Amino acid sequence: MTDYLDASTIVLFLIALGLALYCVRQRPHVVKQGVTLSVERFVAVLPRMGLAILAAGFVGKLVPSGPIAHHIGPDSGFYGILLASVIGAFIPSGPSVSFPVVVVLLQAGAGFPQVVAFLSAWSIVAIHRMLIYEIPLMGWRFSLVRVLSALPLAPLSGLLAEGLIKIYPLA
């Protein structure tokens, strides 16, 4: 299979096809609305993704692989997992930036467990979201309890990934 037609693409296509068939049979009046909304979202996301991937390509050429491999490479162990967790917690971006950054990190020599910890911290801890949304809406107490309870999850996910890779090697 080609790179753009992998298993996840096929699964997403089948889900979209199943939902479309369901709407055509059960709720035909929403089909036009669904298609219109889908096209609008696609047009809105496409430039962002294109620019994010383009920026990731440039960043990938600018980031020196030596320090990345040394600090969060596969041989960096728990230190690398912990460092990647801290960095991930403070990356203020959405998925259109964070996932291309992960690709750059992997190409620069980061380890899979470290990248798992990075993404887990970015999605679970997310200090930027806490400051922008959570504290103003939920208050300091809630935010503090949530962040403190979430802190161990990112390093734990990195350690679990490291164990799983030993059992089920990636390549």
Wavefront OBJ file of the C-alpha trace (Angstrom):
o trace
v 0.000 0.000 0.000
v 1.074 3.531 -0.594
v 1.747 5.983 2.235
v -1.534 7.835 1.754
v -3.623 4.656 1.657
v -2.701 2.992 4.921
v -4.919 1.132 7.395
v -6.006 4.268 9.277
v -7.078 5.946 6.027
v -9.104 2.900 5.039
v -10.759 2.724 8.482
v -11.656 6.440 8.354
v -13.043 6.000 4.838
v -15.173 3.045 5.946
v -16.497 4.978 8.959
v -17.380 7.956 6.739
v -19.011 5.650 4.191
v -20.994 3.868 6.906
v -22.218 7.162 8.370
v -23.150 8.435 4.903
v -25.121 5.276 4.138
v -26.857 5.490 7.510
v -27.839 9.103 6.854
v -29.059 8.323 3.344
v -31.296 5.523 4.671
v -32.434 6.848 8.054
v -32.156 10.629 7.825
v -31.982 11.685 4.170
v -32.780 15.316 5.022
v -29.412 15.747 6.803
v -27.230 14.414 3.963
v -26.868 17.789 2.233
v -26.133 19.490 5.571
v -23.525 16.855 6.405
v -21.776 17.175 3.067
v -21.810 20.983 3.270
v -20.393 20.968 6.802
v -17.734 18.423 5.830
v -16.578 20.470 2.853
v -16.471 23.652 4.977
v -14.350 21.921 7.644
v -12.067 20.390 5.022
v -11.482 23.781 3.388
v -10.792 25.354 6.808
v -8.334 22.660 7.956
v -6.466 22.063 4.690
v -4.398 25.283 4.687
v -3.468 24.816 8.358
v -2.331 21.253 7.839
v -0.420 22.163 4.697
v 1.375 25.011 6.447
v 2.060 22.907 9.545
v 3.589 20.118 7.474
v 5.620 22.637 5.474
v 6.859 24.270 8.699
v 7.689 20.848 10.159
v 9.802 20.106 7.098
v 11.807 23.292 7.623
v 12.073 22.736 11.375
v 13.233 19.190 10.671
v 16.168 20.536 8.699
v 17.002 23.177 11.328
v 16.819 20.985 14.449
v 20.180 19.385 15.205
v 19.774 15.644 15.656
v 22.664 15.285 18.124
v 21.057 17.016 21.121
v 17.653 15.455 20.401
v 19.101 11.946 20.250
v 21.194 12.593 23.357
v 18.447 14.056 25.558
v 15.298 12.237 24.373
v 16.719 9.460 22.222
v 15.962 5.763 22.656
v 18.920 5.352 25.034
v 17.977 8.301 27.275
v 15.789 6.072 29.449
v 13.637 7.522 32.206
v 15.488 10.862 32.064
v 14.465 11.261 28.404
v 10.898 10.210 29.139
v 10.686 12.731 31.984
v 12.251 15.522 29.891
v 9.915 14.809 26.959
v 6.975 14.891 29.390
v 7.966 18.317 30.690
v 8.481 19.692 27.171
v 5.177 18.243 25.966
v 3.282 19.772 28.880
v 4.417 23.259 27.882
v 3.983 23.098 24.068
v 1.239 25.658 23.350
v -0.320 24.348 20.183
v -3.006 22.246 18.635
v -2.599 18.921 16.864
v -1.757 20.557 13.540
v 1.510 21.748 15.113
v 2.211 19.079 17.724
v 2.031 16.058 15.449
v 4.393 17.500 12.825
v 6.739 18.371 15.729
v 6.598 14.703 16.756
v 7.559 13.674 13.223
v 10.515 16.077 13.393
v 11.549 14.715 16.803
v 11.430 11.129 15.530
v 13.467 12.037 12.447
v 15.994 13.824 14.679
v 16.533 10.690 16.759
v 13.953 10.843 19.559
v 12.874 7.499 20.986
v 9.349 6.143 20.678
v 8.734 5.966 24.458
v 9.946 9.553 24.782
v 7.637 10.705 21.990
v 4.722 8.854 23.590
v 5.448 10.717 26.835
v 5.711 14.019 24.923
v 2.323 13.532 23.244
v 0.710 12.306 26.446
v 1.876 15.373 28.364
v 0.818 17.653 25.519
v -2.686 16.183 25.481
v -3.246 15.405 29.181
v -1.298 18.009 31.175
v -1.428 20.924 28.679
v -0.333 23.855 30.811
v -1.342 26.298 28.064
v -4.948 25.058 28.077
v -5.004 25.199 31.848
v -3.975 28.870 31.810
v -6.242 29.924 28.943
v -9.419 27.930 29.570
v -9.386 25.882 32.706
v -8.443 28.391 35.418
v -10.817 31.103 34.130
v -13.708 28.643 33.759
v -13.130 26.099 36.520
v -10.959 27.939 39.036
v -7.507 27.380 40.535
v -8.494 24.544 42.851
v -9.951 22.351 40.107
v -7.045 23.100 37.752
v -4.429 22.343 40.384
v -6.053 19.030 41.322
v -6.422 18.029 37.668
v -2.843 18.899 36.722
v -1.337 17.262 39.813
v -3.349 14.093 39.205
v -2.390 14.082 35.513
v 1.348 14.699 35.973
v 2.371 11.060 36.481
v 0.376 9.878 33.462
v 2.765 11.155 30.779
v 5.931 9.521 32.187
v 3.906 6.406 32.951
v 2.727 6.221 29.340
v 6.349 6.534 28.184
v 7.419 3.712 30.511
v 4.523 1.540 29.335
v 5.474 2.245 25.713
v 9.052 1.240 26.505
v 7.835 -2.037 27.970
v 5.499 -2.708 25.054
v 8.271 -2.084 22.543
v 10.359 -4.750 24.269
v 7.494 -7.222 23.969
v 6.323 -6.116 20.511
v 9.249 -4.529 18.607
v 8.286 -1.791 16.158
v 10.229 -3.104 13.194
l 1 2 3 4 5 6 7 8 9 10 11 12 13 14 15 16 17 18 19 20 21 22 23 24 25 26 27 28 29 30 31 32 33 34 35 36 37 38 39 40 41 42 43 44 45 46 47 48 49 50 51 52 53 54 55 56 57 58 59 60 61 62 63 64 65 66 67 68 69 70 71 72 73 74 75 76 77 78 79 80 81 82 83 84 85 86 87 88 89 90 91 92 93 94 95 96 97 98 99 100 101 102 103 104 105 106 107 108 109 110 111 112 113 114 115 116 117 118 119 120 121 122 123 124 125 126 127 128 129 130 131 132 133 134 135 136 137 138 139 140 141 142 143 144 145 146 147 148 149 150 151 152 153 154 155 156 157 158 159 160 161 162 163 164 165 166 167 168 169 170 171
